[in-house]
Amino acid sequence: MNGSDIAKIFTLNSFALAKNVEGISEEASLKDTGAGSTINWVLGHILSTRRAVSKVAGLELPWTEEGADAYGRGSSPAANTNPTAMEDIHALLHAHTETLVAWLEEQTDTDLKKANPDGPHEIFGATIGGILLGLAWHEGYHVGQVGTLRRLIGLDGAIA
């Protein structure tokens, strides 16, 4: 495994996310479908998780702590009375993906086998590469949720 392999996962996630949010209005992104999350919340949660990705990679954090906290694990779309605009979240994600992919392309197998400075994760392991793979998987999971939520708000699927 090298950085290019992990970069491909984040690139594919970004592509799928862009397709899935295409044509969704800000109002629709905030619609409660009864499925537990709004599209806006899932996008914000992905960006919130990019803070962890950035920390592992030593990159600049893509969002303020306050902004990220409203979308962090255990937060609720209903409790977020001042959500960040979906378009703004997506723009931050896109820009961060470009930075992350460029960084990942430079990482070797040896770089990714280094221990995570914050210690091991209970599921993703103890190496930088393992943590990044786990976070890429987590992101892909939520990108898929956006595709499902897209259908629940009445739009056709975006990826054939």
Summary of the structure (lengths in Angstrom):
residues: 160
radius of gyration: 15.6
end to end distance: 29.0
largest distance: 46.6
contacts: 499
relative contact order: 0.22
helix: 60%
strand: 2%
